[in-house]
Amino acid sequence: MVKNLLFLINLLHKWLKLLNRSLNGSQMVAFTFAMLILCGSLLLMLPMASADGSSMRFIDALFTATSTSCVTGLVVVDTGHYFSWFGKLVMIVLIQIGGLGIMTLTTLLSVAVGKRINLRERLFIQESLNLNEPSGVVRLSLNVVKYALTIEFIFGTILAWHFYSALDMGLTGIAWGYWHAISAFCNAGFDLFGDYASLTGHYNDITLNLCIMALITIGGIGFTVLDDLRRNRKWKKLRLHSKIVLTASAILTFGGTLVILALEYTNPATLGGMPNELDKWMAAAFQAVTCRTAGFNTIDLTDMRASSLFFMVLLMGIGASPTSTGGGMKTTTVLVLLVSTWGLLHGKRDTVLFDRRIASETVDKAYNVFTVCLLWMLGAYFLLLICDGGLHRADYVLFEVVSAFATVGLGVGITPDWNDWGKLILVLTMYAGRIGVLTFVLSFLHSKDDKIRYPSENIMIG
């Protein structure tokens, strides 16, 4: 067994080394995720992956494998009832690999067998983790696995005991506990309750709600922040990146809770129909947190008001933080844009946060990321409106697009209705959203240094 494992690790290392010579960083990340999705699709098409022994259509298997590998959560079949335990095992493995990153796990295996990580491989790890520099990437990769497994084990044990005892599920509840812990920490949002209901039947379950919310939040702030918090436990010693992420996360969580509570408080189909104030506050907080790219929900989203859905679209678009298991435009991107715009309106030349000036290159990159993300979502929205043919509300289609691109996975019940072209558009959208839209675009382009600089001339803007 050990010899076979070592052989597979050596084979994987040689294969990646061969790819290293022909692919750049962006292409490597895009290719490895594509291979993971393809392998997952083939496994999910096996008759043993379904509960009734039938073979899944390729487009549906591709959609499910993409949604799991890209830790999204959108589904075209009922996860709880359609898949066998083998199918569910394949899904949770794809979620774990997709959440931590293929290069991260490859680094762990290479170090475990004594393989040396060369500079080129470090650059690929840097690209996969979206870091600014290659120094310390191996240490961070190993810590990523340690943090993930430790957090998933702790909360998985709590959930396993809760499912086993409080929900009286017996031994099945133990497997459910760890399965949902991995799904929540990786911000995937897949559940096993069935009937496309997510956690709507457990909006008043305090233990389940708090554990899922904690896992989503921890997984969404990013591994670099977790590493910084472990090393520097005082606010003053934290890096600027960590301060921005924690501040933005707190604003989005508490602000989002208050807005959803205000919008849905008198809606009898959602918060207004809940028996006590604690349930209302907890449900509002859960929806605000899950918009950070998680995909679970304790309220039937089809019963929410249009204003609430639009606000949730904004939260989903922002998403989680860099080097996290979540997607979206990222909290740092949006906060830098807002501060930069605020400074521009007040005639300030520099973008300053926590008494530190943000480099102009970083501000430019934030604007580029925002622009490309917005263009992708608008393009996908337009194409899906064509595929939809007016069958569903336009705001539902927009919700679906942003949920896919930000790898959130929240649904308003229209995902299984898409035709094959609509599913393919969503597959590409989830894929681009997970690996990063800039990484996706750059994997097809070859950057060139400008050897010629042209004369400048001003034009009128605004």
N, C-alpha and C positions, 0 to 999 in steps of 0.2 A: 504493500500500500504506500509506504513512504517512498520507495524507489519510483513508483509510478508517478507520485506527486512531484518528486524532484525532476523527473523526466519532462512532465508537462510544464513545469516552471522554466526549465532550461529551454524548452521548445518555444514557449511564449516570449522569453527574453530574446532569443535569436530572431524570432519573427519581428518583434518590435525594433530590434537593432537594424534589421534589413530595411524596415520602413523608414527608420531615422535618416537613412542616406538619401531618400528620394522625396520626402515630404517635409514641409516647413511646419512650424508650431501649430498654426491655425488648421492646416490640412490634417495634421496628426490627430488633433482633438476631434475634428469633424469625422474623420475616417473611423476612429475607434468607436465613437458613438453609433455610427451607421452600422458597423459590424455587430455591435451589441444588439441593436434593434433587429437586424436581420436574423441573428441566431435566436433571439427571443421569439420572433414571428414564427420561425420554423418549429420551435418547441411547442408553442401554443396551438399550432395547427395539428399536432398529434392527437389521435382519438382519445388517448389516455389523459389528455389535459382537460377534457370536458366531462361533466358529470354523467351525461347520457351516452358517452362513447362516440359522439359524432365528430367530424373534422370541421374545424372552423374555417370560414372563407379567408383567403389570404389578405384581403383588404381589411377585414375586421381584426385578424391576427396582427397585421402591421400596425393598425391604429392602437390596439391594446399594448403591443410591445413598445411602441413609441411613447405612449402615455405613461407606462411604468418606467421605462429607461430614462425618460425626461422628467420623471417625478411630477407628473401633471395631475392625473386623477379623472380626466374625462373618460367615459365608458360608453361603448356601443352595445354591450351585453351586461346582464345583471351579474356582477362579480360574485356575489354571495351564493347564487344558485346555479349559474352556468358552469363554473369551473369545478373540477375535481380537486382533491388535495394536492395532486401533482401540479395541476395548473396554477393553483394558488401559491405553491412553493416556487414555481418558476417566476411568478409575478413578484414575489417578495424579494427574490434574489436579484431580479432586474432593478427593483426599487433601490435596494442597498447598493448595488454597483453604480447605478446611475446617480444616486445621491452623493456618494463619496467620490466618485470619479474613477475612471478606469486607470488613469496614470497613477493615482494615489495608491490603489490596490496593487498595481504592478510594482511600484516602488517598495511596498511592504514585502512582497514576495521575493523581490530581488535581494533586499537586505537580509531577509530570513535565510537565504541560501548562500550568502556571502558574495553576491555579485556587486561589482563596483559601479556606481552611478556616475557616468561621465558628464562633461559639461553640456553636450548636446541634449542628453536626456534630462538634465536639470532645466534646460530652457523649455523643453516640452512640458515638464511638470509646472513650471512657472506659467506657461500659457494656459494649461488646464485649470489651474487655481486662480487665474486672472490676477497674478501678482505683478508688481512693478519691477522686481529684480530677482535674479536666480539665487541669491545668497539665502541659505537657511531653508530651502524648499524641501530637502530630504527630511530634515528634522520636523518641519511642519507637516509633511505628508504622514509621517509616523504618528505624530500627535493627533492628526485628524482621525485616524483609525482608532486610537486610544480613546479620544473624547467620545466618538460616536458609539463605540461598543459599550463603554461605561455608562453613558447616559441612557442608551436603549435598554441595557440590562436593568438598571435601577428602576426606571419607569415601567419597563415591561413586567418586572416582578410585581410592582404595585397593581398594574392593570390585570395581570394574570390572577392574582389573589382576588381582586375585585370581581372579575368575571366568574371565577371558580366559586366564590362564596356568596357575594351579594346578589349576583345575577343568576346564581344556581345553574351554571353551565357545566359543572363537572370538569373532567380532564380536558375537554375541548376548549374550555375557557382559558386554560393555561397557554395553549397554542395561540388563541385569539389575542391574549394579552401582549405577547411578544410581537406578533404579526402587526398589530395596530400601533405598537410603540415604534417599530421601524418605519411604518408608513407615515406616522405623524412627525417623527424627527427628520425624516428625509423630505418633509413637506409634500408628500405624494397625495394624500387625501383618499386613498382607496380604503374601503371598509368591507366587512364580511356580513353585514346585517341583512343585505338583500333588498329586493323590491325598489332599488334606486332611492332608498329612504335616507341613506347616510345615518346621522345620529339624531334625526328628528324625534325619535321616540324616547330619547334620553336627555332632553333639554334641561331637566331638573336633577340629573345625576351629578352631584357635586364632584365626586372623586374622578369620574370619567372626564368631565368637562375640564377640570383643573389640570389633570395630567396631560390631556391632549393639547390644551393651550400652552402649557409649559414646554412641551416637546416642540411644538411649532415655533415658539418664540426663540428657544435655544438654537434650534436648527437654522433659524432664519437670520440670526445676527452675524453669522459667519465664523469660520474656524480661526481666523486671525484675531478676531475680537476675543474669542474664548481663550486663546493662547495668551493674549495680552492681559486679560483679567486674572488668569492664573499666576502670571508673573508679577503683575503690578496691581495690587488690590486697592490702591488709593486713586481717587479721581485725578489728582494732579499729575500722577506718574503715567497715566494712560497716554497712548499715542493719539494724535489728532484724529486718525481714522476711527479709532474705537469711540472717542467722544462723539463724533458726528453720527456714527451708527446708533449708539445707545440713545442719544438725544432724539434722533429722527424716529426710532422705533417707539420710544415712549410717547412722543407726540401723536404718532399715527394710532397707537393702541388706545390711549386714553381719549384723544380727540375723536377717533372713530367710534368708540363706545358711546360717547355723548351724542354724536350726530345720529347714529342708528337708533339709539334710545328715543331721541326726540322725534324722529321721523316715523317710527313704528309704534310709539307708545299707545296711541289710540286706535291702532289697527286691530280689530277683533280677531282677524285670521292669524296674527303673529303674536306680538308682545301683549297687545290689548286683551287677548284671551287667556293669558297666563294667570294663575291664581294669586301669586304673591310678588312683591317687589324684588326679592332676591332672584327669582327665576327670570324676571325681565332684565335685570342688570347683567346676570350671567349670560343670558342668551345674546344680548347686545354686545357684550365683551367678546363672546365666542365668535360672532360674525365679523367683528372688527379684526380679530387676530387671524382668523382663517383666510381673510382676504390677502394676507401676507404670503400667498402662494401655497396654501395648505390643501384646500379642497373639501374638508369636512364641513358640514352645516347642521345646526340643530333647529333651524327654522326652514320651513318649505319656502324656497326662494320664489316660487311662482305666486305665492300669496303676498309677497312684499310689494310695496308701492314703487312706482316707476322712479320716483326721486331717490329712494333707497338703493335701487339697483344701479342707478347712475352713479351714486356716491361710491358704491362698492366697486364699480368699474374703475373709478379714479384710484382707489386703494390698491386694486389688483395691478393696475398699470405701474404704480410705484414699486410694488413687490417687496422683496427681501433685500438683503445686503450682499456685497461682494464676498466671494469665497464661501458662500453659504450653500445650503441644499435647495434654496429657492430661486425663483426667476424674477422677471420684471425688469424695469429700467434701473432698479436699485435705488435704495434710500439715499446713498451718497450723491448719486447723479442728480436727483431731484433737488436735494437740499442745496447743493452747490449752485444749481441753476437759479433757485429762488433767491439765494443770498447775492449772487452776481447781478441779477436783475434789480434787486432792491438797491444795491450799491450804484448801479447805473442810473436809476431814477433819482438818486440823491447826489449825483455828480462825483461819486468816488471812483478812483482809478483802479484800486485793488479789491479783490474778493477776500474778505477776512472772516475767519471763524475761530473762536476761542483764542484770540490774540495771535493767530498765525495766518500768514498770507498764503492763499492757495495759488500755486503756480499757474500762469496763463495757459500752459499746455494742458493742464488738468481741466481747466474751465472749458477750453476748446473741445477737448475730448467729451466732456459732459454734454455740450451742445450737439456734437456729432452723434453721440449715442441716442440722445433724445430724438433727434431728427430722423435717424434711420429707423428707430423703433416705431415712431409715429407713422412713417411712410409705409412700413411693413404692415402694421395693423390696419391702416386705412385701405391698403391694397387688398389684403385678405378679406376685410369687411365687404368691399365692393364685389369681389369674386363670389363670396358666399351669398350675398344678396341675389346674385344672378342664379346660383345653384338652388337657392331656396325657392325662387319663383313666387314670392309673396305668401308662402304657407304660414310663416311665423312672423311675429312682431319684430320690427326692425331693431328695437332695443334689446330683444332676446338674442338676435344674431350678433349684435355688437358685444353683448355680454359674453357670448360664446368665443368670439375672436380674442378678446382681451384675456379671458380665462385660459385659452390655449397658449397664447404667446407668452404670458407671464407665468406659465406652468402652474397655474392655480388649481384648475380642475373643478371649480364650482360650476354647476350646471343648472339650467332652468328647464330641463326635461326635453330638449330638442336634439341632443347629441345622437341618439339612435336613429333619428329620422333622416339624417343626411344621406344623399346618394353617394356613390363611390367617388365622384369628383369632389364633393364637399368634404368627405373624409380625408382625401388626399391633400387638400388645401390645409386642413387642420393638422395633419401629420407633419407637413413641412413647417407649419407655424410653430408647433410644439418643439420640433427639432431645432429650428433657428433660435427660439426663445431659450432653450436649455443651454446650448453651447455658446450662446451669445451671438447676437445678430451681426456684430462686427467680425467675429471669428468666422461666422458662416459666409459672409461676403468676401472676406480676405482669403478664404480657402480656395476661391475661384480666381483670385486676382494675384498678380505679381507686382509688388510695390517696386517703384523705381525712384531713385534720387533725382530731383530736378537739377540738371546741370546748367540750365539756362534760367535766368531771372529776368522777367519782362519789366518794362517801365510801369510804375504805379500811377493810377488816376482815380480820383474819388468819384463816387456816384451817390445819388440821393437814396436814402433808406428811410422807410416809415412815412 
